[in-house]
Amino acid sequence: MHTIFSSIGLVLAIVGLAISVAFWIPRLCNRTRLREMLGSRYPVVYVVYIANGPLLLLLGAILLITFR
């Protein structure tokens, strides 16, 4: 059982790290274009980023530490 949770933690940590890095690379995430398309709803981009980047990384790290 520990192996399953630690494997899931590793996958979540890698995906969270990849999303975090991809968000800050200008050519992968064109924030000016997103700002033009979304207008006043642009702050939603940061909510989605936090939910899918750093929080996945944090959850994965917690699972890895807990079930190693």
Phi and psi in radians as a Rosetta constraint file:
Dihedral C 1 N 2 CA 2 C 2 CIRCULARHARMONIC -1.129 0.35
Dihedral N 2 CA 2 C 2 N 3 CIRCULARHARMONIC -0.578 0.35
Dihedral C 2 N 3 CA 3 C 3 CIRCULARHARMONIC -1.168 0.35
Dihedral N 3 CA 3 C 3 N 4 CIRCULARHARMONIC -0.661 0.35
Dihedral C 3 N 4 CA 4 C 4 CIRCULARHARMONIC -1.131 0.35
Dihedral N 4 CA 4 C 4 N 5 CIRCULARHARMONIC -0.839 0.35
Dihedral C 4 N 5 CA 5 C 5 CIRCULARHARMONIC -1.181 0.35
Dihedral N 5 CA 5 C 5 N 6 CIRCULARHARMONIC -0.642 0.35
Dihedral C 5 N 6 CA 6 C 6 CIRCULARHARMONIC -1.223 0.35
Dihedral N 6 CA 6 C 6 N 7 CIRCULARHARMONIC -0.587 0.35
Dihedral C 6 N 7 CA 7 C 7 CIRCULARHARMONIC -1.172 0.35
Dihedral N 7 CA 7 C 7 N 8 CIRCULARHARMONIC -0.751 0.35
Dihedral C 7 N 8 CA 8 C 8 CIRCULARHARMONIC -1.103 0.35
Dihedral N 8 CA 8 C 8 N 9 CIRCULARHARMONIC -0.707 0.35
Dihedral C 8 N 9 CA 9 C 9 CIRCULARHARMONIC -1.073 0.35
Dihedral N 9 CA 9 C 9 N 10 CIRCULARHARMONIC -0.721 0.35
Dihedral C 9 N 10 CA 10 C 10 CIRCULARHARMONIC -1.119 0.35
Dihedral N 10 CA 10 C 10 N 11 CIRCULARHARMONIC -0.765 0.35
Dihedral C 10 N 11 CA 11 C 11 CIRCULARHARMONIC -1.104 0.35
Dihedral N 11 CA 11 C 11 N 12 CIRCULARHARMONIC -0.794 0.35
Dihedral C 11 N 12 CA 12 C 12 CIRCULARHARMONIC -1.100 0.35
Dihedral N 12 CA 12 C 12 N 13 CIRCULARHARMONIC -0.707 0.35
Dihedral C 12 N 13 CA 13 C 13 CIRCULARHARMONIC -1.120 0.35
Dihedral N 13 CA 13 C 13 N 14 CIRCULARHARMONIC -0.726 0.35
Dihedral C 13 N 14 CA 14 C 14 CIRCULARHARMONIC -1.169 0.35
Dihedral N 14 CA 14 C 14 N 15 CIRCULARHARMONIC -0.766 0.35
Dihedral C 14 N 15 CA 15 C 15 CIRCULARHARMONIC -1.128 0.35
Dihedral N 15 CA 15 C 15 N 16 CIRCULARHARMONIC -0.761 0.35
Dihedral C 15 N 16 CA 16 C 16 CIRCULARHARMONIC -1.081 0.35
Dihedral N 16 CA 16 C 16 N 17 CIRCULARHARMONIC -0.710 0.35
Dihedral C 16 N 17 CA 17 C 17 CIRCULARHARMONIC -1.159 0.35
Dihedral N 17 CA 17 C 17 N 18 CIRCULARHARMONIC -0.724 0.35
Dihedral C 17 N 18 CA 18 C 18 CIRCULARHARMONIC -1.105 0.35
Dihedral N 18 CA 18 C 18 N 19 CIRCULARHARMONIC -0.741 0.35
Dihedral C 18 N 19 CA 19 C 19 CIRCULARHARMONIC -1.153 0.35
Dihedral N 19 CA 19 C 19 N 20 CIRCULARHARMONIC -0.722 0.35
Dihedral C 19 N 20 CA 20 C 20 CIRCULARHARMONIC -1.083 0.35
Dihedral N 20 CA 20 C 20 N 21 CIRCULARHARMONIC -0.787 0.35
Dihedral C 20 N 21 CA 21 C 21 CIRCULARHARMONIC -1.171 0.35
Dihedral N 21 CA 21 C 21 N 22 CIRCULARHARMONIC -0.752 0.35
Dihedral C 21 N 22 CA 22 C 22 CIRCULARHARMONIC -1.109 0.35
Dihedral N 22 CA 22 C 22 N 23 CIRCULARHARMONIC -0.570 0.35
Dihedral C 22 N 23 CA 23 C 23 CIRCULARHARMONIC -1.181 0.35
Dihedral N 23 CA 23 C 23 N 24 CIRCULARHARMONIC -0.555 0.35
Dihedral C 23 N 24 CA 24 C 24 CIRCULARHARMONIC -1.655 0.35
Dihedral N 24 CA 24 C 24 N 25 CIRCULARHARMONIC -0.036 0.35
Dihedral C 24 N 25 CA 25 C 25 CIRCULARHARMONIC -1.538 0.35
Dihedral N 25 CA 25 C 25 N 26 CIRCULARHARMONIC 2.058 0.35
Dihedral C 25 N 26 CA 26 C 26 CIRCULARHARMONIC -0.995 0.35
Dihedral N 26 CA 26 C 26 N 27 CIRCULARHARMONIC -0.656 0.35
Dihedral C 26 N 27 CA 27 C 27 CIRCULARHARMONIC -1.324 0.35
Dihedral N 27 CA 27 C 27 N 28 CIRCULARHARMONIC -0.458 0.35
Dihedral C 27 N 28 CA 28 C 28 CIRCULARHARMONIC -1.391 0.35
Dihedral N 28 CA 28 C 28 N 29 CIRCULARHARMONIC -0.685 0.35
Dihedral C 28 N 29 CA 29 C 29 CIRCULARHARMONIC -2.142 0.35
Dihedral N 29 CA 29 C 29 N 30 CIRCULARHARMONIC 1.771 0.35
Dihedral C 29 N 30 CA 30 C 30 CIRCULARHARMONIC -1.462 0.35
Dihedral N 30 CA 30 C 30 N 31 CIRCULARHARMONIC 1.578 0.35
Dihedral C 30 N 31 CA 31 C 31 CIRCULARHARMONIC -1.186 0.35
Dihedral N 31 CA 31 C 31 N 32 CIRCULARHARMONIC -0.515 0.35
Dihedral C 31 N 32 CA 32 C 32 CIRCULARHARMONIC -1.169 0.35
Dihedral N 32 CA 32 C 32 N 33 CIRCULARHARMONIC -0.687 0.35
Dihedral C 32 N 33 CA 33 C 33 CIRCULARHARMONIC -1.162 0.35
Dihedral N 33 CA 33 C 33 N 34 CIRCULARHARMONIC -0.727 0.35
Dihedral C 33 N 34 CA 34 C 34 CIRCULARHARMONIC -1.072 0.35
Dihedral N 34 CA 34 C 34 N 35 CIRCULARHARMONIC -0.701 0.35
Dihedral C 34 N 35 CA 35 C 35 CIRCULARHARMONIC -1.106 0.35
Dihedral N 35 CA 35 C 35 N 36 CIRCULARHARMONIC -0.673 0.35
Dihedral C 35 N 36 CA 36 C 36 CIRCULARHARMONIC -1.148 0.35
Dihedral N 36 CA 36 C 36 N 37 CIRCULARHARMONIC -0.756 0.35
Dihedral C 36 N 37 CA 37 C 37 CIRCULARHARMONIC -1.246 0.35
Dihedral N 37 CA 37 C 37 N 38 CIRCULARHARMONIC -0.703 0.35
Dihedral C 37 N 38 CA 38 C 38 CIRCULARHARMONIC -1.579 0.35
Dihedral N 38 CA 38 C 38 N 39 CIRCULARHARMONIC -0.446 0.35
Dihedral C 38 N 39 CA 39 C 39 CIRCULARHARMONIC 1.099 0.35
Dihedral N 39 CA 39 C 39 N 40 CIRCULARHARMONIC -2.132 0.35
Dihedral C 39 N 40 CA 40 C 40 CIRCULARHARMONIC -1.275 0.35
Dihedral N 40 CA 40 C 40 N 41 CIRCULARHARMONIC -0.228 0.35
Dihedral C 40 N 41 CA 41 C 41 CIRCULARHARMONIC -1.568 0.35
Dihedral N 41 CA 41 C 41 N 42 CIRCULARHARMONIC 0.159 0.35
Dihedral C 41 N 42 CA 42 C 42 CIRCULARHARMONIC -1.010 0.35
Dihedral N 42 CA 42 C 42 N 43 CIRCULARHARMONIC -0.635 0.35
Dihedral C 42 N 43 CA 43 C 43 CIRCULARHARMONIC -1.019 0.35
Dihedral N 43 CA 43 C 43 N 44 CIRCULARHARMONIC -0.325 0.35
Dihedral C 43 N 44 CA 44 C 44 CIRCULARHARMONIC -1.101 0.35
Dihedral N 44 CA 44 C 44 N 45 CIRCULARHARMONIC -0.503 0.35
Dihedral C 44 N 45 CA 45 C 45 CIRCULARHARMONIC -1.038 0.35
Dihedral N 45 CA 45 C 45 N 46 CIRCULARHARMONIC -0.713 0.35
Dihedral C 45 N 46 CA 46 C 46 CIRCULARHARMONIC -1.220 0.35
Dihedral N 46 CA 46 C 46 N 47 CIRCULARHARMONIC -0.608 0.35
Dihedral C 46 N 47 CA 47 C 47 CIRCULARHARMONIC -1.109 0.35
Dihedral N 47 CA 47 C 47 N 48 CIRCULARHARMONIC -0.795 0.35
Dihedral C 47 N 48 CA 48 C 48 CIRCULARHARMONIC -1.135 0.35
Dihedral N 48 CA 48 C 48 N 49 CIRCULARHARMONIC -0.708 0.35
Dihedral C 48 N 49 CA 49 C 49 CIRCULARHARMONIC -1.073 0.35
Dihedral N 49 CA 49 C 49 N 50 CIRCULARHARMONIC -0.834 0.35
Dihedral C 49 N 50 CA 50 C 50 CIRCULARHARMONIC -1.116 0.35
Dihedral N 50 CA 50 C 50 N 51 CIRCULARHARMONIC -0.687 0.35
Dihedral C 50 N 51 CA 51 C 51 CIRCULARHARMONIC -1.193 0.35
Dihedral N 51 CA 51 C 51 N 52 CIRCULARHARMONIC -0.570 0.35
Dihedral C 51 N 52 CA 52 C 52 CIRCULARHARMONIC -1.795 0.35
Dihedral N 52 CA 52 C 52 N 53 CIRCULARHARMONIC -0.246 0.35
Dihedral C 52 N 53 CA 53 C 53 CIRCULARHARMONIC -1.797 0.35
Dihedral N 53 CA 53 C 53 N 54 CIRCULARHARMONIC -1.504 0.35
Dihedral C 53 N 54 CA 54 C 54 CIRCULARHARMONIC -1.102 0.35
Dihedral N 54 CA 54 C 54 N 55 CIRCULARHARMONIC -0.599 0.35
Dihedral C 54 N 55 CA 55 C 55 CIRCULARHARMONIC -1.231 0.35
Dihedral N 55 CA 55 C 55 N 56 CIRCULARHARMONIC -0.643 0.35
Dihedral C 55 N 56 CA 56 C 56 CIRCULARHARMONIC -1.141 0.35
Dihedral N 56 CA 56 C 56 N 57 CIRCULARHARMONIC -0.699 0.35
Dihedral C 56 N 57 CA 57 C 57 CIRCULARHARMONIC -1.091 0.35
Dihedral N 57 CA 57 C 57 N 58 CIRCULARHARMONIC -0.766 0.35
Dihedral C 57 N 58 CA 58 C 58 CIRCULARHARMONIC -1.122 0.35
Dihedral N 58 CA 58 C 58 N 59 CIRCULARHARMONIC -0.792 0.35
Dihedral C 58 N 59 CA 59 C 59 CIRCULARHARMONIC -1.085 0.35
Dihedral N 59 CA 59 C 59 N 60 CIRCULARHARMONIC -0.741 0.35
Dihedral C 59 N 60 CA 60 C 60 CIRCULARHARMONIC -1.098 0.35
Dihedral N 60 CA 60 C 60 N 61 CIRCULARHARMONIC -0.720 0.35
Dihedral C 60 N 61 CA 61 C 61 CIRCULARHARMONIC -1.142 0.35
Dihedral N 61 CA 61 C 61 N 62 CIRCULARHARMONIC -0.704 0.35
Dihedral C 61 N 62 CA 62 C 62 CIRCULARHARMONIC -1.091 0.35
Dihedral N 62 CA 62 C 62 N 63 CIRCULARHARMONIC -0.777 0.35
Dihedral C 62 N 63 CA 63 C 63 CIRCULARHARMONIC -1.112 0.35
Dihedral N 63 CA 63 C 63 N 64 CIRCULARHARMONIC -0.699 0.35
Dihedral C 63 N 64 CA 64 C 64 CIRCULARHARMONIC -1.134 0.35
Dihedral N 64 CA 64 C 64 N 65 CIRCULARHARMONIC -0.732 0.35
Dihedral C 64 N 65 CA 65 C 65 CIRCULARHARMONIC -1.218 0.35
Dihedral N 65 CA 65 C 65 N 66 CIRCULARHARMONIC -0.695 0.35
Dihedral C 65 N 66 CA 66 C 66 CIRCULARHARMONIC -1.244 0.35
Dihedral N 66 CA 66 C 66 N 67 CIRCULARHARMONIC -0.719 0.35
Dihedral C 66 N 67 CA 67 C 67 CIRCULARHARMONIC -1.963 0.35
Dihedral N 67 CA 67 C 67 N 68 CIRCULARHARMONIC 0.712 0.35
